[in-house]
Amino acid sequence: MKYPISIRSPIASFLLDRRAPWVWLALLLANGALFTVNLGSGELSIPPLDVWLALLGQGSSADQMILHSLRLPRVVTACLVGIAMGTAGALFQGVMRNPLASPDIIGVTGGASVAAVAVLTFTGSGGGGWLPLAAFGGGAAAAALIYILAWKEGVSPLRLVLIGIGIQTAAQGLTTLFLILSPIHTTSQAMVWLTGSIYASSWSTVYNLLPWLTVFLPLAWLLTRPLNLLQLGDPVAVGLGGAIQWHRFAITLTGVALAAAAVSVAGPIGFVGLMAPHIARLLTGPAYGSMLPAAALTGSMLVMAADWVARIAFSPLDLPAGLFTAVLGAPFLLVLLLRSDRHST
Amino acid sequence: MSQPVLHRPTRRWAGLVWGTAAMALSMLASVKWGWTQIDWTSLFTAYTTDTPTREQLVVQSTRVPRALIAASVGASLAMAGALMQALTRNPLASPGIFGINAGAAFFVVAATSFFTVSSLQSYTWIAFAGAAVAGLMVTLLGSSGRTGLTPIKLTLAGAAMTALFSTLTQGILVMDQRTLEEVLLWLSGSIVGRKVETLLSVLPFFAAAWILTLALSSPITTLVIGEDVAKGLGQRTAWVKAGAALCVVLLAGGAVAVAGPISLVGLLVPHIARILVGYDYRWVIPYCFVLGGTFLLLADIGARYLIMPGGPVMAWLTGTGAKVSVDEVPVGVITALLGVPFFITIARRSLSH
């Protein structure tokens, strides 16, 4: 933080580390490389150059067909899901001042899962277009419930986390109930969704996601100043003129919207919301202005990589991506806790 | 610390007798009531007749094993929860919340899927191993770092481990359709269709753990007052903790091997026991035994009636177009839903001090 860049405008002000733009650029390039490799691999592998030719409307028509109708929607979905999860995770960790608070651990994804599985059970089919909407409603309802139950002369971060764990437990119970109630083929379908998979994505998935991201991503970036303030602790934040309860509400709402949107298309892909912000913090330092975009890009890389491995490594089996983020996330968690606990309360 | 409800020894003994009676009555109720109607005479002659009727066969093969399993699993989970809450000084500690049930369940599912384990004895050992691994990981995670073992870190580490193990379990089930059908009901915490052999393979471990826990109840009471006090009184605290940890693994692991992961019994019952008798674990532990057994027996009876064919809930479900393929709610779902309001109450209260 030796030579900070400071950007001030009427609606937002940023304090950036000099390093941050370079980190962003590096992450963007890495994302691009992964994107290209991911698109190029599969039953029919396409060299990187041809991938870009096909994307730009040149190349052979076979390549264009495979990319546009099959691989591109899936990889783009992975990107968007990762961006949403990474950002949501950063927002949650910031607002709760806790390195372990991610949407999947504190009940938001649990709520989304209940609603989605209920839809699968009660309609007895794929749920049609209702699945994303139901997941969003469930996630938002869970978050609202957590917020209300954690309210006691204001919301303390600690209480928020604990209540979230309780809600997550209830959500799991209900999810199991619906799974048991439904016929076995619905159950196995729901199981794939519950593990977190981008398997069934199409262009309509992308169009379902985009509106949420276009509204809430900019909002998240506008909230970096209050997020930075909140890190100083409640008394300091109030002293510096932060309306902390109101800020907390806005940040939580934005986090829920992003997490629920991601869960609604991809299921609860575990640990991305946990890992991405930490990796980003390592790269850019703790200031949210530089960290938030890095978290988004890291999240995108994580989901793309997980889905790529899930699709390719065990071919012809197409495994749920969530399996790999969980396997990656567990040792990460261990290292995280062994290294330090200075952010924890 | 408020005054316990039962503070005189005579009242405590009386309470324990009442609790035992309640557990016995619940067991009787569990055998008597259910989908198959059983009249009192055939119930009481079920084990004395040479030519059992269909009802008496149901009693022998289904009802009695089920009652025994519910009672011993409930008692064991409650005792495990009491031990964990005492050891970690965390009111939210329990095998379900701290990922121990999830760990044991994952190990069992992985073993069935990858190695096609079928013998009951190996089921038990695998569940113990899973419980031990999960317990160790949560303890390591929760006590690492500069501030050491704090309640909030422990709880979060438990939640994270639960998340990890359940994702891994789901992953296996996605890949392996056969295992999915086999274990789904078990995985939701259910004692439907469990045979008495399942219980018998675990019972020696349960019994050993019950006795050891009772023996440890006095040193643990001292330990709860404070580690320094306990050491000052000449207690080898490390041994007491190790013994208690062993008990937790046997109790929780055994419970998962028999009935699958049943959550929040281990959280809820110790709190009720402490409201009744305070912080003297010489009393808390036996109370947990009878109350935990009674609680799970009652929850299991409730689970039978909730979506019974022809019942009102079932009629409503089919009316809404749900395709229901089972005729009972797993008891684990009932305990989870009953327990969560309680969990939230404790979470809200424990932070106000």
HADDOCK unambig.tbl for C-alpha pairs under 7 A between the chains (distance, minus, plus):
assign (segid A and resid 100 and name CA) (segid B and resid 156 and name CA) 6.94 0.50 0.50
assign (segid A and resid 105 and name CA) (segid B and resid 159 and name CA) 6.36 0.50 0.50
assign (segid A and resid 105 and name CA) (segid B and resid 160 and name CA) 6.25 0.50 0.50
assign (segid A and resid 105 and name CA) (segid B and resid 163 and name CA) 6.80 0.50 0.50
assign (segid A and resid 121 and name CA) (segid B and resid 322 and name CA) 6.30 0.50 0.50
assign (segid A and resid 122 and name CA) (segid B and resid 321 and name CA) 6.17 0.50 0.50
assign (segid A and resid 122 and name CA) (segid B and resid 322 and name CA) 4.55 0.50 0.50
assign (segid A and resid 123 and name CA) (segid B and resid 322 and name CA) 6.89 0.50 0.50
assign (segid A and resid 124 and name CA) (segid B and resid 322 and name CA) 6.93 0.50 0.50
assign (segid A and resid 124 and name CA) (segid B and resid 323 and name CA) 6.80 0.50 0.50
assign (segid A and resid 159 and name CA) (segid B and resid 347 and name CA) 6.90 0.50 0.50
assign (segid A and resid 159 and name CA) (segid B and resid 348 and name CA) 6.65 0.50 0.50
assign (segid A and resid 159 and name CA) (segid B and resid 351 and name CA) 6.99 0.50 0.50
assign (segid A and resid 162 and name CA) (segid B and resid 347 and name CA) 6.23 0.50 0.50
assign (segid A and resid 163 and name CA) (segid B and resid 344 and name CA) 5.78 0.50 0.50
assign (segid A and resid 163 and name CA) (segid B and resid 347 and name CA) 6.60 0.50 0.50
assign (segid A and resid 165 and name CA) (segid B and resid 159 and name CA) 6.77 0.50 0.50
assign (segid A and resid 166 and name CA) (segid B and resid 340 and name CA) 5.86 0.50 0.50
assign (segid A and resid 166 and name CA) (segid B and resid 343 and name CA) 6.24 0.50 0.50
assign (segid A and resid 166 and name CA) (segid B and resid 344 and name CA) 6.19 0.50 0.50
assign (segid A and resid 169 and name CA) (segid B and resid 336 and name CA) 6.89 0.50 0.50
assign (segid A and resid 170 and name CA) (segid B and resid 336 and name CA) 5.93 0.50 0.50
assign (segid A and resid 170 and name CA) (segid B and resid 337 and name CA) 5.67 0.50 0.50
assign (segid A and resid 170 and name CA) (segid B and resid 340 and name CA) 6.02 0.50 0.50
assign (segid A and resid 173 and name CA) (segid B and resid 333 and name CA) 4.89 0.50 0.50
assign (segid A and resid 173 and name CA) (segid B and resid 336 and name CA) 5.69 0.50 0.50
assign (segid A and resid 173 and name CA) (segid B and resid 337 and name CA) 6.64 0.50 0.50
assign (segid A and resid 174 and name CA) (segid B and resid 333 and name CA) 6.83 0.50 0.50
assign (segid A and resid 176 and name CA) (segid B and resid 188 and name CA) 6.11 0.50 0.50
assign (segid A and resid 177 and name CA) (segid B and resid 333 and name CA) 6.41 0.50 0.50
assign (segid A and resid 180 and name CA) (segid B and resid 185 and name CA) 6.85 0.50 0.50
assign (segid A and resid 181 and name CA) (segid B and resid 324 and name CA) 4.86 0.50 0.50
assign (segid A and resid 181 and name CA) (segid B and resid 325 and name CA) 5.84 0.50 0.50
assign (segid A and resid 181 and name CA) (segid B and resid 326 and name CA) 6.18 0.50 0.50
assign (segid A and resid 182 and name CA) (segid B and resid 323 and name CA) 5.80 0.50 0.50
assign (segid A and resid 182 and name CA) (segid B and resid 324 and name CA) 5.48 0.50 0.50
assign (segid A and resid 182 and name CA) (segid B and resid 325 and name CA) 6.15 0.50 0.50
assign (segid A and resid 183 and name CA) (segid B and resid 323 and name CA) 6.50 0.50 0.50
assign (segid A and resid 183 and name CA) (segid B and resid 324 and name CA) 6.66 0.50 0.50
assign (segid A and resid 183 and name CA) (segid B and resid 325 and name CA) 5.56 0.50 0.50
assign (segid A and resid 188 and name CA) (segid B and resid 174 and name CA) 6.66 0.50 0.50
assign (segid A and resid 191 and name CA) (segid B and resid 170 and name CA) 6.55 0.50 0.50
assign (segid A and resid 191 and name CA) (segid B and resid 174 and name CA) 6.20 0.50 0.50
assign (segid A and resid 192 and name CA) (segid B and resid 174 and name CA) 5.86 0.50 0.50
assign (segid A and resid 195 and name CA) (segid B and resid 167 and name CA) 5.94 0.50 0.50
assign (segid A and resid 195 and name CA) (segid B and resid 170 and name CA) 6.02 0.50 0.50
assign (segid A and resid 195 and name CA) (segid B and resid 171 and name CA) 6.25 0.50 0.50
assign (segid A and resid 323 and name CA) (segid B and resid 167 and name CA) 6.60 0.50 0.50
assign (segid A and resid 323 and name CA) (segid B and resid 168 and name CA) 6.40 0.50 0.50
assign (segid A and resid 323 and name CA) (segid B and resid 171 and name CA) 5.81 0.50 0.50
assign (segid A and resid 326 and name CA) (segid B and resid 164 and name CA) 5.99 0.50 0.50
assign (segid A and resid 326 and name CA) (segid B and resid 167 and name CA) 6.80 0.50 0.50
assign (segid A and resid 330 and name CA) (segid B and resid 164 and name CA) 6.66 0.50 0.50
assign (segid A and resid 334 and name CA) (segid B and resid 141 and name CA) 6.41 0.50 0.50
assign (segid A and resid 337 and name CA) (segid B and resid 141 and name CA) 6.18 0.50 0.50
assign (segid A and resid 337 and name CA) (segid B and resid 144 and name CA) 6.21 0.50 0.50
assign (segid A and resid 337 and name CA) (segid B and resid 145 and name CA) 6.27 0.50 0.50
assign (segid A and resid 338 and name CA) (segid B and resid 144 and name CA) 5.39 0.50 0.50
assign (segid A and resid 338 and name CA) (segid B and resid 145 and name CA) 5.51 0.50 0.50
assign (segid A and resid 339 and name CA) (segid B and resid 145 and name CA) 6.58 0.50 0.50
assign (segid A and resid 340 and name CA) (segid B and resid 145 and name CA) 5.05 0.50 0.50
assign (segid A and resid 340 and name CA) (segid B and resid 146 and name CA) 6.67 0.50 0.50
assign (segid A and resid 341 and name CA) (segid B and resid 145 and name CA) 5.38 0.50 0.50
assign (segid A and resid 341 and name CA) (segid B and resid 146 and name CA) 6.45 0.50 0.50
